[in-house]
Amino acid sequence: MPRGAAAKPGKTPALASPPADDTARHAQGLAISTEITSWWHEARGTSAMQIKPKDVIDVLNKAGVRFVLMGAHAMAGWLKGEARATLDVDVLIRKQHHKKAVAAISAAFPSLIAEENPVVTRFRDPALDVVVIDLMKPSHDIHAAVFENTVSGGKSHDIPSLEMALASKFAAMMSPNRQQPRKLTDAGDFGNMTLANRDKIDREKLHSLGELVYPGGGVDIIAMMDDFLQGRPIKL
């Protein structure tokens, strides 16, 4: 099973010094993104249910579901100081475990409304009409590849490897169904991960993953990475 903003006034920032290793850094990044999101809820005084990544991870692990944590919570360690708030917890589920995952989340959070889509099962909090959990389906080649390209995010879960995280953001930017503001956020995450990990990126691996997004995507993802590294304008 897989191991599955500014500081709040008067509160010490969670990140005081760099963690000793990558796994610790990813666990710390997740803790920071979770805390920033909680601060956002407190500042806004929202009535939406605050679903934390640990809550979802614990439910899925208990149900024996194979999954990989995705989204901003999973990328926080790769972002190295650029962790951000996010209203939903994104999890990619093994195809054969999807029904089990939906049942487990539905039982654990009965007040949420499940919405079935071709590529994701979304759980919406009716209080503010916002999605708080996304159970993603490996409906595209790039998502199917995630399960073979992971690193430890801690004792309870895995997250995408650096190249896989970049390829996932690239796929989101290239999606014809994604809204432009969301693509700009994806581009920011892609650029920040690139700049923070410039000496660790395996270009050959990144190229091969880019090809899974679409034919020729390998060349395009490398070009986009180099544009960020050289400070050139980015085109979506």
Secondary structure, DSSP 8 states (H G I E B T S, - for coil): --------TTS--S--S--SSHHHHHHHHHHHHHHHHHHHHHHHT--S----HHHHHHHHHHTT--EEEEHHHHHHHHHSS-----SSEEEEE-GGGHHHHHHHHHHH-TTSEEEE-SSEEEEEETTTTEEEEEEE---SHHHHGGGGSEEE-SSS-EEE-HHHHHHHHHHHHH-TTS-HHHHHHHHHHHHHHHHHTTTT--HHHHHHHHHHHSTTHHHHHHHHHHHHHHT-----
